[in-house]
Amino acid sequence: MTDRERASSTDGTDLTDGTVVPFRRRDDAGSHVPSADQAGATSSQGGDETLTDERVEAVLGFLRRRLSGDVHVDAFGLDPELADAVLLQPFRALYSRWFRVHAQGLHHVPSNGAAMVVGNHAGAIAIDSVMTSIALLDHHDAHRRLRVLGGDLVFGMPFVGEFARAMGSTLACRADVDRLLAAGELVGVWPEGYKGVGKPHSERYKLQRFGRGGFVTAALRAKAPIIPCAIVGAEEIAPVLGNITPLARLLGLPYVPITPTFPWLGPLGLVPLPSKWIIEFSEPIPTDGYDDDAADDQALVLDLTDQVRETIQAALPRLLRQRGRAFG
């Protein structure tokens, strides 16, 4: 079944066989390039020469495994070693040095078992999901990998689709979501979709509609807790001043933004501005106390959807005050 076929079958329940490969922590021997903390510890013990040798050996080991075909990819396309050792590295630099992300409330995310993280979406360049993933993978005590749900447009784009799947993302359709939650995975969803990332800067930190609550029905079916996630900082990385609607229609895109730097600076205009971020995970909203058929109760679904949205919206002004100046 193609991605587009699965996207259109939101009420389907057919699941294919396969298991989710658990993420191996970066400190597993021979699995990953050493992290900065490991590097510092090695340097203090054995000096820069030992550190360099270990890094070279780690890189060579990674290359040997790739060339020999010793690659572990799950049924959704997740390649944990490639994601951790290669794909996430530039984003880790953005996280720590460019955006100076501060993550709080990580203890609200369970260390194991199925759960759903729901966040606000913004920034024209949709990288808030990647920053949230790094917060959980690198800074949560259990180093949890977030399985981000995306639209069919993402997976239909050359390179972007392959990149997203290797990072652990999958299509936002019922079959995939149910399967991930049944496997005890941590799933991430941004219900505002393209309306969130493409909204004008004048509407910053004002949440758009959360749709019909598809994420709530999935959580109710799996009896997985819902964790509201409020993100401050993404709105300023590429303030949307306008939309080149004719070009967007021509390219089949939801929007082509006009920002202070794009299209004026060409490709350089796509470089995000260095705003300061806060990512806060709120107290989970439990779903295991409802009846087995609760997912069919549309009134309950809408009530829980509003509760999640209102929790995030209420947190944003407080987080903006906590952060202070966007570029300070």
Rosetta blueprint (number, residue, H / E / L):
1 M L
2 T L
3 D H
4 R H
5 E H
6 R H
7 A H
8 S H
9 S L
10 T L
11 D L
12 G L
13 T L
14 D L
15 L L
16 T L
17 D L
18 G L
19 T L
20 V L
21 V L
22 P L
23 F L
24 R L
25 R L
26 R L
27 D L
28 D L
29 A L
30 G L
31 S L
32 H L
33 V L
34 P L
35 S L
36 A H
37 D H
38 Q H
39 A H
40 G H
41 A H
42 T H
43 S H
44 S H
45 Q H
46 G H
47 G H
48 D H
49 E H
50 T H
51 L H
52 T H
53 D H
54 E H
55 R H
56 V H
57 E H
58 A H
59 V H
60 L H
61 G H
62 F H
63 L H
64 R H
65 R H
66 R H
67 L H
68 S H
69 G L
70 D L
71 V L
72 H L
73 V L
74 D L
75 A L
76 F L
77 G L
78 L L
79 D L
80 P H
81 E H
82 L H
83 A H
84 D H
85 A H
86 V H
87 L H
88 L L
89 Q H
90 P H
91 F H
92 R H
93 A H
94 L H
95 Y H
96 S H
97 R H
98 W H
99 F L
100 R L
101 V L
102 H E
103 A E
104 Q E
105 G L
106 L H
107 H H
108 H H
109 V L
110 P L
111 S L
112 N L
113 G L
114 A L
115 A E
116 M E
117 V E
118 V E
119 G E
120 N L
121 H L
122 A L
123 G L
124 A L
125 I L
126 A L
127 I L
128 D H
129 S H
130 V H
131 M H
132 T H
133 S H
134 I H
135 A H
136 L H
137 L H
138 D H
139 H H
140 H L
141 D L
142 A L
143 H L
144 R L
145 R L
146 L E
147 R E
148 V E
149 L E
150 G E
151 G L
152 D H
153 L H
154 V H
155 F H
156 G H
157 M L
158 P L
159 F L
160 V H
161 G H
162 E H
163 F H
164 A H
165 R H
166 A H
167 M H
168 G L
169 S L
170 T E
171 L E
172 A L
173 C L
174 R H
175 A H
176 D H
177 V H
178 D H
179 R H
180 L H
181 L H
182 A H
183 A L
184 G L
185 E L
186 L E
187 V E
188 G E
189 V E
190 W L
191 P L
192 E L
193 G H
194 Y H
195 K H
196 G H
197 V H
198 G L
199 K L
200 P L
201 H H
202 S H
203 E H
204 R L
205 Y L
206 K L
207 L L
208 Q L
209 R L
210 F L
211 G L
212 R L
213 G L
214 G H
215 F H
216 V H
217 T H
218 A H
219 A H
220 L H
221 R H
222 A H
223 K L
224 A L
225 P L
226 I E
227 I E
228 P E
229 C E
230 A E
231 I E
232 V E
233 G L
234 A H
235 E H
236 E H
237 I L
238 A L
239 P L
240 V L
241 L L
242 G E
243 N E
244 I L
245 T H
246 P H
247 L H
248 A H
249 R H
250 L H
251 L H
252 G L
253 L L
254 P L
255 Y L
256 V L
257 P E
258 I E
259 T L
260 P L
261 T L
262 F L
263 P L
264 W L
265 L L
266 G H
267 P H
268 L H
269 G H
270 L H
271 V L
272 P L
273 L L
274 P L
275 S L
276 K L
277 W L
278 I E
279 I E
280 E E
281 F E
282 S L
283 E L
284 P L
285 I E
286 P L
287 T L
288 D L
289 G L
290 Y L
291 D L
292 D L
293 D L
294 A H
295 A H
296 D H
297 D L
298 Q H
299 A H
300 L H
301 V H
302 L H
303 D H
304 L H
305 T H
306 D H
307 Q H
308 V H
309 R H
310 E H
311 T H
312 I H
313 Q H
314 A H
315 A H
316 L H
317 P H
318 R H
319 L H
320 L H
321 R H
322 Q H
323 R H
324 G L
325 R L
326 A L
327 F L
328 G L
